[in-house]
Each structure stands twice: as C-alpha cells, then as structure tokens.
Amino acid sequence: MPVAKLLIDTGPLVALLNRDEKLHQDCVDFLKGFRGQLLSTEAILTEALYLLGDAWEFQKKCFEFVLAAVQLVPVSVNSLKQTMSLMEKYDDVPMDYADATLVVLAQELDVHEIFTLDRRGFSTYRMSRNRGFTIYPN
C-alpha cells in the first residue's frame, strides 16, 4: 500500500478498540499493513468515545491509541465555515459534523485516502475539483 497519510474515521477507530465489533479483525489486519501517518479530527475522537460507551477501560484505550498513533488536526474558524457549507451541501446524504471535518481536512492537506467503514458517505462526498476518496479497507 503506497499511502503515506491516511485519514481515520470513527468506525475503524471503534472497531479497532472493541473486539466485539463485526469488522474488528478486518480493521486490525488493515492497520498491521499500514506504514504512514494517521490523521483525524477531535470530532472523530468525540464520536468514538461516545460510541465506545461509558466504560472507562474502552475510553482509556481510545485516548491511548489516538495519543500514540493519530495526529489530531484542530479545526480553524475557516475550517468550521467550510464544514458548515459541506453539511448544507450534503444534507440529503446526510453528512454529519464528524464526516464533514474529515472532508475539510482532506481538502486542506490534500489527502485523498481514508480508513472508514462508511462507504456510502465517503463514496458520495467530493473534495475540490470533484475528487473522490480512496477508501480502505478495500
């Protein structure tokens, strides 16, 4: 896999940390073969912590994984405006806040590869110049 930078969405983050998730092993196997930098936003971290539930042991694992393996890119005022615009554009999909922050981050950093389980959304979303995402795992 020739990807140097990869966006990580909520689904794989939760699946990696929760062995009971249906796609846990697929996500683990994919990440074992990945050599590069994982990028994400605080919105993804927030969503993952919520989905992992109230158990501190899962939340702690999430924090530890993100601190060790994921670069969180803060949202700027300009990014927030772009996020709002994208959510309005894709309100029929719909696009949630976390997904919108990843699309904006993709545009800002010119990263077109994403580690996501949301094939429907990220097959639909487009960056500038109508560029789509390469979705992993395949």
HUGIBEL-V236476 format. One record per residue. N is the residue number from 0. RES is the residue in one letter. SS is DSSP state (a for helix, b for strand, c for the rest). PHI is phi in whole degrees, 0 to 359 (* if undefined). PSI is psi in degrees with one decimal (* if undefined). Layout:
N | RES | SS | PHI | PSI
N | RES | SS | PHI | PSI
This chain:
0 | M | c | * | 119.7
1 | P | c | 272 | 15.7
2 | V | c | 280 | 127.2
3 | A | c | 265 | -36.3
4 | K | b | 234 | 137.6
5 | L | b | 219 | 127.9
6 | L | b | 283 | 142.0
7 | I | b | 242 | 129.6
8 | D | c | 265 | 175.1
9 | T | a | 297 | -45.7
10 | G | a | 306 | -53.1
11 | P | a | 295 | -34.1
12 | L | a | 298 | -45.7
13 | V | a | 293 | -44.5
14 | A | a | 297 | -37.2
15 | L | a | 297 | -35.5
16 | L | a | 266 | -15.3
17 | N | c | 240 | 106.1
18 | R | c | 298 | -18.8
19 | D | c | 280 | -11.0
20 | E | c | 292 | 139.0
21 | K | c | 304 | -39.0
22 | L | c | 258 | 20.4
23 | H | a | 307 | -54.6
24 | Q | a | 294 | -37.2
25 | D | a | 300 | -42.3
26 | C | a | 290 | -40.8
27 | V | a | 299 | -47.3
28 | D | a | 299 | -42.4
29 | F | a | 298 | -47.4
30 | L | a | 294 | -31.7
31 | K | a | 301 | -34.0
32 | G | c | 270 | -2.9
33 | F | c | 272 | 131.8
34 | R | c | 233 | 106.4
35 | G | c | 167 | -160.1
36 | Q | b | 250 | 128.4
37 | L | b | 269 | 134.9
38 | L | b | 233 | 145.7
39 | S | b | 199 | -172.2
40 | T | c | 236 | 164.2
41 | E | a | 297 | -28.8
42 | A | a | 298 | -37.5
43 | I | a | 292 | -43.2
44 | L | a | 300 | -46.1
45 | T | a | 300 | -46.6
46 | E | a | 297 | -42.7
47 | A | a | 296 | -44.4
48 | L | a | 300 | -40.6
49 | Y | a | 297 | -46.8
50 | L | a | 290 | -26.7
51 | L | a | 287 | -14.9
52 | G | c | 92 | -174.6
53 | D | c | 280 | -10.6
54 | A | c | 292 | 119.0
55 | W | a | 300 | -34.3
56 | E | a | 301 | -41.3
57 | F | a | 289 | -42.7
58 | Q | a | 297 | -41.2
59 | K | a | 298 | -42.6
60 | K | a | 300 | -37.9
61 | C | a | 296 | -49.4
62 | F | a | 303 | -46.4
63 | E | a | 298 | -42.3
64 | F | a | 297 | -47.0
65 | V | a | 296 | -44.1
66 | L | a | 298 | -34.7
67 | A | a | 274 | -30.7
68 | A | a | 231 | -7.1
69 | V | b | 233 | 132.2
70 | Q | b | 269 | 114.9
71 | L | b | 274 | 125.6
72 | V | c | 257 | 120.4
73 | P | c | 293 | 152.1
74 | V | c | 272 | 127.8
75 | S | c | 269 | 172.7
76 | V | a | 299 | -42.7
77 | N | a | 297 | -42.2
78 | S | a | 298 | -39.7
79 | L | a | 296 | -39.7
80 | K | a | 296 | -43.1
81 | Q | a | 295 | -37.4
82 | T | a | 299 | -46.7
83 | M | a | 299 | -42.6
84 | S | a | 297 | -42.4
85 | L | a | 294 | -40.3
86 | M | a | 297 | -35.9
87 | E | a | 291 | -43.3
88 | K | a | 299 | -40.6
89 | Y | c | 255 | 29.2
90 | D | c | 294 | -16.9
91 | D | c | 276 | -11.7
92 | V | c | 283 | -44.8
93 | P | c | 276 | 164.4
94 | M | c | 256 | 124.5
95 | D | c | 272 | 172.7
96 | Y | a | 300 | -45.1
97 | A | a | 299 | -46.6
98 | D | a | 299 | -42.1
99 | A | a | 299 | -39.2
100 | T | a | 296 | -33.9
101 | L | a | 290 | -39.2
102 | V | a | 295 | -42.2
103 | V | a | 296 | -43.6
104 | L | a | 299 | -41.1
105 | A | a | 301 | -44.2
106 | Q | a | 295 | -44.5
107 | E | a | 296 | -39.9
108 | L | a | 261 | -1.8
109 | D | c | 56 | 47.2
110 | V | c | 248 | 122.5
111 | H | c | 249 | 2.5
112 | E | b | 254 | 137.8
113 | I | b | 222 | 139.9
114 | F | b | 263 | 100.7
115 | T | c | 214 | 156.4
116 | L | c | 255 | -2.4
117 | D | c | 268 | 71.5
118 | R | a | 296 | -38.9
119 | R | a | 300 | -51.8
120 | G | a | 295 | -52.9
121 | F | a | 282 | -8.4
122 | S | a | 278 | -23.3
123 | T | a | 271 | -43.1
124 | Y | c | 298 | 143.3
125 | R | c | 232 | 144.7
126 | M | c | 267 | -172.4
127 | S | a | 301 | 153.4
128 | R | a | 60 | 27.1
129 | N | a | 60 | 26.2
130 | R | c | 280 | 133.1
131 | G | c | 267 | -179.3
132 | F | c | 261 | 149.9
133 | T | b | 266 | 121.6
134 | I | b | 257 | 132.7
135 | Y | b | 237 | 148.9
136 | P | c | 285 | 152.8
137 | N | c | 289 | *
